[in-house]
Amino acid sequence: MTGDILLDVHDLVVKFPVFGGVLMRRVGEVEAVKGISFQLHRGETLGLVGESGCGKTTVGRAIINILRAMSYRVEISGRILYHHASGVVDLAPLTRTQMRPYRADIQMVFQDPYSSLNPRKTVDQIVGEPLRIHTKMSRAERAERVRWLLEKVGLSTRHVSRYPHEFSGGQRQRIGIARALAVEPKLIVCDEPVSALDVSIQAQVINLLEDLQQKFGLTYLFIAHDLSVVEHISKRVAVMYLGRIVEIASARDLYATPLHPYTEALLSAVPVTDPKARRKRIVLQGEVPSPMRPPTGCHFHTRCPIRKLPLCSTEVPPLEQKRDGHWAACHLRS
């Protein structure tokens, strides 16, 4: 069904210029995202996984349209179609002013709970800032809303006057989640929200996100490099390698029968407690290629254990449907 689509990404490309030399002239570019496409349905969680540097965080930042504010020379093409109540809008070309009507609908929970909160502001100011910008609430109404939000994320209302340094990492991440929830968003981009936390705290934050999704009908794009974390929260999973999606399927199908060799290698490294459930360990040879000089053809062919030359080194495999709802970009798998 297409009626429940919230976000539709078409051929998204993101390029960052590289400068060098005495005069700092442009000497090249890094194509961080290379024409990826996917859909996100209302109320679902799509996991986006891959090694560090594969471009998954760039995808999340492109969706919430903050890349140009971070690097004004970034080049973005493709379409990011957001299905708003007033109609479908392409977020990719919007300026900061044009984006403002949709900013409240799409929020982000950042990776580092220590740097994502302003150390000079209290919890009341941090969580209440989106309300001040995007709503017409009075100061008393904002204060009441902040206290309600803190209760929803499992924090005491007595904490409103405290500063970020007075909290643990898990508590800070809960504050970040409360800030993202403040303006009742439709979509939350979670950029590795638990990677900086202890394992025991990770489970608490994951459970919190799932509870909030059920209560408020939220849609998540959950970015992570830990497949064991993604398995528990995601309905579908997309795997990225060097700027491209190489496999996308339901979480059940992807974990049970991965089709792409890279996905197989990632899953073989996931620790399991049951010895009978362990997969044969696949050790990839070589290092991840430089994004500035990626291999030709299939980017994974330099490390792939089943590669077939010259096919894999000369032709880019299309992301195509191999089974019902299961897409993979591999010449050798069907």
Secondary structure, 3 states (H helix, E strand, C coil): CCCCEEEEEEEEEEEEEEEECCCCEEEEEEEEEEEEEEEEECCCEEEEECCCCCCHHHHHHHHCCCHHHHCCCCEEEEEEEEEECCEEEECCCCCHHHHHHHHCCEEEECCCCCCCCCCCCCHHHHHHHHHHHHCCCCHHHHHHHHHHHHHHCCCCHHHHHCCHHHCCHHHHHHHHHHHHHCCCCCEEEEECCCCCCCHHHHHHHHHHHHHHHHHHCCEEEEEECCHHHHHHHCCEEEEEECCEEEEEEEHHHHHHCCCCHHHHHHHHCCCCCCHHHCCCCCCCCCCCCCCCCCCCCCCCCCCCCCCCCCHHHHCCCCCEEEECCEEECCCCCC
